[in-house]
Amino acid sequence: MSLLKKIKPLHKKVFLIAMIMVLLVGTVFFYNDSEIDEVIDSGKGLIVFVDQTVMEVEIADSRQERVHGLSGHAPLGQEEGMLFLFEEKKVAGIWMKDMLFSIDLIWLDGDLVIDLDSNLPLEDPASTIYTPSMPVDRVLEVSAGFIEEHGVIAGDRLDITLPES
């Protein structure tokens, strides 16, 4: 006797709906894994915030890339950023040299949000150096207003996926 014949009619409907949901959820996870692989293969990273916003990030892991940063870069989309990676924890300094748009800074120790700076103004010439309250090994630059819009706070843990080196 088949499994469906053993199940009462009302339970059969619930069972079928549950099976359809499992298949749909599995398809979504498979799609997301494929999308993640595509981004990672492009040399970019992905960050998932506490509110489940997924951000694609350019990686700045060499001295030259960190010095240049977003200088002269086109404005970021709301789900785009640049992640600066340092070899060791330090009180890194960030400035707004040759920036074309305002940004927010998210200072990180691994995946832990340590400090925040919001709506940094454009400066010409750049004179202000922004620093975290304690040593960090990562800094995430995002569009101005992102921190407030997504409720990012110190103490949040981010899910960070980096491309393989």
DRENDREN-21383 format. One record per residue (C-alpha): residue number from 1; x, y, z. Coordinates in steps of 0.001 Angstrom, whole numbers, plus 500000, padded with zeros to 6 digits. Last residue first. Layout:
[NUM,[X,Y,Z]]
...
# end
This chain:
[165,[543174,532966,497296]]
[164,[539651,531618,497722]]
[163,[536998,534282,497375]]
[162,[535599,535548,500666]]
[161,[532287,534702,502339]]
[160,[531357,536897,505301]]
[159,[528356,536175,507545]]
[158,[528186,539252,509746]]
[157,[528029,539306,513524]]
[156,[526500,542419,515095]]
[155,[528241,543705,518246]]
[154,[528404,547314,517103]]
[153,[525154,548120,515302]]
[152,[523753,547794,511770]]
[151,[520090,548848,511640]]
[150,[519752,548313,507891]]
[149,[518754,551864,506908]]
[148,[521013,553439,509548]]
[147,[524147,551569,508492]]
[146,[523368,551904,504768]]
[145,[522941,555699,504926]]
[144,[526122,556489,503022]]
[143,[526973,553698,500594]]
[142,[529267,551003,501994]]
[141,[532935,550744,503004]]
[140,[533800,547643,505030]]
[139,[536941,547645,507154]]
[138,[538777,544498,508215]]
[137,[541517,543459,510662]]
[136,[540524,545804,513463]]
[135,[542347,547542,516342]]
[134,[540212,549633,518715]]
[133,[538047,552790,518587]]
[132,[538167,552750,514798]]
[131,[539909,555439,512729]]
[130,[538792,558141,510297]]
[129,[541480,560482,508902]]
[128,[540165,563944,508038]]
[127,[542092,566091,505538]]
[126,[540839,565268,502054]]
[125,[541305,568290,499813]]
[124,[538548,568548,498903]]
[123,[536429,566699,501454]]
[122,[533296,564583,500912]]
[121,[531323,563969,504087]]
[120,[531273,560641,505951]]
[119,[527659,559572,506383]]
[118,[528152,557107,509226]]
[117,[531165,555799,511143]]
[116,[530764,552452,512905]]
[115,[532744,550335,515388]]
[114,[533476,546733,516320]]
[113,[531199,544715,514011]]
[112,[532243,541066,514434]]
[111,[533024,538933,511353]]
[110,[536800,539076,511740]]
[109,[537320,542186,513854]]
[108,[535338,544672,511794]]
[107,[534965,548440,511298]]
[106,[531871,549386,509273]]
[105,[532395,552680,507463]]
[104,[529557,554660,505859]]
[103,[530094,556474,502573]]
[102,[529704,559797,500784]]
[101,[530221,560035,497021]]
[100,[532870,561040,494451]]
[99,[535877,560305,496679]]
[98,[539232,561747,495585]]
[97,[540688,561288,499090]]
[96,[537977,560467,501683]]
[95,[540280,559093,504384]]
[94,[540584,555770,506195]]
[93,[543049,555014,509003]]
[92,[543640,551547,510394]]
[91,[544007,550968,514133]]
[90,[545550,547555,513649]]
[89,[544762,543850,513548]]
[88,[546974,541838,511207]]
[87,[547225,541024,507513]]
[86,[544593,543649,506683]]
[85,[541506,543127,504498]]
[84,[539531,546078,503105]]
[83,[535994,545174,502022]]
[82,[534426,547362,499342]]
[81,[530661,547643,499071]]
[80,[527586,546845,497035]]
[79,[523969,546199,498053]]
[78,[522784,549826,497999]]
[77,[524676,550482,494767]]
[76,[528076,552103,495040]]
[75,[528896,555432,493403]]
[74,[531477,555250,490606]]
[73,[535029,554937,491918]]
[72,[537424,557920,491773]]
[71,[538860,556931,495150]]
[70,[537029,553792,496346]]
[69,[540121,552180,497850]]
[68,[543350,553509,496309]]
[67,[545463,552971,499441]]
[66,[543755,549617,500151]]
[65,[544264,548381,496590]]
[64,[547970,549352,496653]]
[63,[548523,547698,500048]]
[62,[546919,544488,498801]]
[61,[543683,543015,500162]]
[60,[541010,545315,498728]]
[59,[538082,542993,497929]]
[58,[535017,544176,496032]]
[57,[531857,543354,497910]]
[56,[528454,541873,497021]]
[55,[525950,542535,499794]]
[54,[523171,540248,501018]]
[53,[520609,541838,503347]]
[52,[519503,539195,505884]]
[51,[518682,541770,508623]]
[50,[521776,540515,510518]]
[49,[523932,541210,507473]]
[48,[525072,538717,504832]]
[47,[528388,539581,503196]]
[46,[529545,538261,499848]]
[45,[532995,538435,498317]]
[44,[534380,539311,494912]]
[43,[536980,537499,492827]]
[42,[534506,536632,490052]]
[41,[534513,532981,491223]]
[40,[533092,534182,494559]]
[39,[530198,535930,492795]]
[38,[529381,532877,490643]]
[37,[529690,530486,493612]]
[36,[527264,532632,495628]]
[35,[524747,532631,492766]]
[34,[524977,528852,492479]]
[33,[524492,528499,496245]]
[32,[521512,530879,496054]]
[31,[519917,528814,493299]]
[30,[520358,525587,495266]]
[29,[518893,527226,498366]]
[28,[515888,528473,496384]]
[27,[515349,525056,494771]]
[26,[515490,523335,498173]]
[25,[512919,525792,499531]]
[24,[510604,525019,496621]]
[23,[511011,521245,496994]]
[22,[510400,521379,500760]]
[21,[507340,523583,500196]]
[20,[505913,521080,497671]]
[19,[506436,518263,500180]]
[18,[504672,520235,502927]]
[17,[501732,520980,500632]]
[16,[501469,517278,499759]]
[15,[501563,516245,503445]]
[14,[498972,518865,504426]]
[13,[496677,517664,501646]]
[12,[497209,514007,502633]]
[11,[496562,514873,506293]]
[10,[493104,516051,505343]]
[9,[492486,512898,503235]]
[8,[493880,510403,505848]]
[7,[497362,509009,505050]]
[6,[497753,505277,504325]]
[5,[496871,505761,500644]]
[4,[499607,508417,500297]]
[3,[502286,506026,501621]]
[2,[501429,503400,499024]]
[1,[500000,500000,500000]]
# end
